[in-house]
Amino acid sequence: MKDASGLPQSLLVLGGTSEIALATTRRLIARRARTVWLAGRPSPALEQAAESLRALGADVRTAAFDALDPASHEAALGKVFAEGDIDLVLLAFGVLGDQAHDERDPVRAVRVAGTNYTGAVSAGLVAGRALQTQGHGCLVVLSSVAGERARRDDFIYGSSKAGLDAFAQGLGDALHGTGAHVMVVRPGFVRKGGTAGRERIPFATTPEAVATAVELGLRRRSGIVWVPGVLRLVMSVLRHVPRAVYRRLPV
């Protein structure tokens, strides 16, 4: 069960090698979270992530999970929930893709969409139903500001996040009053491994900043969290900019 501050004591992380997910998990362990499940494709990276969290004093277990295999989600997540209640499910898997290459290769583009959207729909529904059955718990969905309005440079990724964001909000409405809760997190561009050369993107953030915002959102039981917070105002303006003007903006 959550502690008196509203923070979770048990977590299930879908996308167990995600830098944002691991930063968030480290922060929650520092705030008394003790049981952590890292779900992802079996790999040395997943085991290394688990070991790094065990060193912080948490009971960390791994579970096999493949976002691109929705047929396996019911069984994979069911095994975790069968071990005991989960206070927080962090849906953190996703791929950025390579827009230039993906435009020329529809199969690759569909893989981006399948991971970021359809895989999340399946896992989100399974997790949401389990939380509803428990009568408590929060599903935190890592969306992106990219889903707010499509950009020429990343419209394949952005469109998949737009779908994910709409789905997560709808799932939150469906779970309202059941004891389960959905929180959508919309970061700007996140600086992390593999993003060298893109540091000058406006309103960029870090995994640690996202983790801090997630903690605050959990304490407040927020429905939507922007990281950084100023993006809420920025996007309220950009949403209404005419397309002919928007496509020329350096965003």
N, C-alpha and C positions, 0 to 999 in steps of 0.2 A: 504494500500500500504506500501511497505518497506520504511524505513527512508533513509536519505541521505547516511548513512554508509552501506546500503545494508541489514540491519537487519529487521526482520519482526515485524509488529505491530499486526498481528492476526495469531493465531496458532490453528491447530487441531492436537491433540495428540491421536494417535491410540495405546492404551495400557496405559490408564490414570493413572495407579498405578505403573508403572515402575519407579524404583529409578533413572535410567539414564534419563528417560523422564522428571521426576519432577525436577531433578537437572538442566537439560537444560532449562526447562521452567522458573524456578526461575531466572536463569542467563539472559534470554531474557526479562523477566519482568523488571529486573533491568536496561535493555538497552532500555526501552520504549515500549515493547510489552504490549498491553492493553486488547486485547480480546483473551480469551483462551477457547477452547472446549476440555474437557477431555472425550474421548470415551472409553468405556469399559463395562464389565458386571456390571449391577447395584449392588452395594454393599456398606456397610458402609465405606470400605477402599477408594472407589472412591469418596464418599461424603467428607470424611476427607481430601483427597488430594485437592479437590476443595476448601474447606474452608481454607486450609493452603495457597493457592495461592491468594484467595480473601483478605487475611490479608496483602498481599503485594501490594494491590491496583489495582489488575486486575479485569476485568469483566469476571468471570469464569462460564461457563455453562457445564453441563454434557450431554452426549448422550449415549444411549444404543448401544453397539457394541460387537459382538461375532465373533472372528476370525474363529471359527469352523463352522460358518453358512454363507458361501459365498453368498447364495441366498438372504440374508438380507442386504448385503453390499451396493447395489445400493440405496436402500431406506434410510438406516441409514445415509450414508454420504451425500446423496442428500438433506436431511433435513438441514444439517449443511450448505452446500454451498448455499442453498436457502435463508439463513439469511444474506448473504453478502460474499464478496470475502475473501479468506483465503490466506495469504502470505506464510505460511509454514505448510506443513503436515509432522508430525514426526511419522514415522512408527516404533514403539518401542515395540510392543508386541512380545512375544516369550517365550519358555520354554526350560530349560536346560535338563530336563528329568533325569533319573537315568540309566546310561548305563548298569550296571550289571543286573538290573531288566528288563529293556526294551528289552535286547537281548533275554530274556526268555519269553517275552510276546509281540508278534508282534502287538497286538492291541494297547498297550501302545506306542510302537515304532511309529506306524502310527499316533497316536495322536500328538506326537512331530513333525513329518513331516507335518502333517496337519496344525498345528498352525504356525510353523516357515516358511513353504514354501507355501503350497497351499492357506492358508488364506491370506498370504501376497501378493500372485499373484493377487487374487481377489481384495483385498483392494487397492493395488498399481495401478491396471488398472483403477479402479473407480476414485481414487484420481487424477491420472495422466490426465485422460480425463477432469476432472473438472478444473484442473489448466490450461490445454490447452485451454479450452473454455473461461476461464478468460483472457488468454493471458499473464499471469504472475504467479509467485509463484514457490516455491521449495519443492520437496518431499525429505526429509531426511530419508534414510533407515538405520536402525541399523543392520549391518551385524556382522561379527566376524572374527577374524583372524583364528578361527577354521575351517572356510570354505575354507581356502587356501590350506590345505592338510590334509587329514583324519588321525586321530590318533587312535590308538587302544582303548584308554580310553574314547573316545567320538565320535566315527565315525557316530553314528546315528544323534546326534546333529550337528556335523560338516558337514555331507552330506546335511542336510536341509539348513544350512547356505550357503553352496557352491551353492546350487540351487537358494537361495534368492539373493545372490550376483550377479550371472550371469544374473538373471532376471532383477535386478535393473539396471545393466549396459546397458542391451539391451533396457529397457524402456527409459533410459536417451538418448540413441541414437535415439530412435523413436520420442522423444519429442524435439530433437535439432532443433532450429530455430522457435519454436512455442511460445517462451516466457517463457515456463515452463522449469524447470531444475531439475535434479536428482543428489543428493549427497549421495554417499555410505560411511558409517562410519564403519571402521574395528578396533574395540578395541581388545586388548588382554584380558586376564581373568580380569573381573571386580570384585573387592572386594565390597561386599554389604551384606545386611542381608541374612542369610542362607548359607553363604559360609565359615563359620568358619572351620579351619583345612586345608584350601587350600591357605593360605597366601603366601606360599613359591614358588608358580608357577612363572616361569620367566616372566618378562615384564608385571606383573599384573598392573592394573590401578584402578581408582576410578570413580564413577559417576560424581564427580565434574571435574575431569580431562577430561572426555569425553565431558562434557558440554562446557568446555573451548575450546576444539578442534573443536566442532561443530560451536561455535560462530566465531572462526577464519576462518573456512572453508566457512561459509556463507559470511563473508566479502570478501573473495578471490574468491568466486563463484567456489570453488573446485569441482572436480568430484569424487575424492576418498580421504578420510581422514584416516590416521593410528593413533592409540592411544595406546602407545606412538609412536612418529614418527619413532623411530629406528626400529620398526617392519617391515617397508618397506624394509630395507636392510636385516634384518634377514630372512624374508620370501623369498627374492629373491635368497638367498643361499639355504635354506631348500627345496625350490621347486625342486631343481635339485639333491638333495642327493639321492643316490640309495636306493630303498626300504629296502634292507637287512640291510643297515646301519641306515636308518631313524627309523626303528622300535625299534632299541636299544637305541636311543637318549632319554635323560631325558627331553622331551618337552611335 
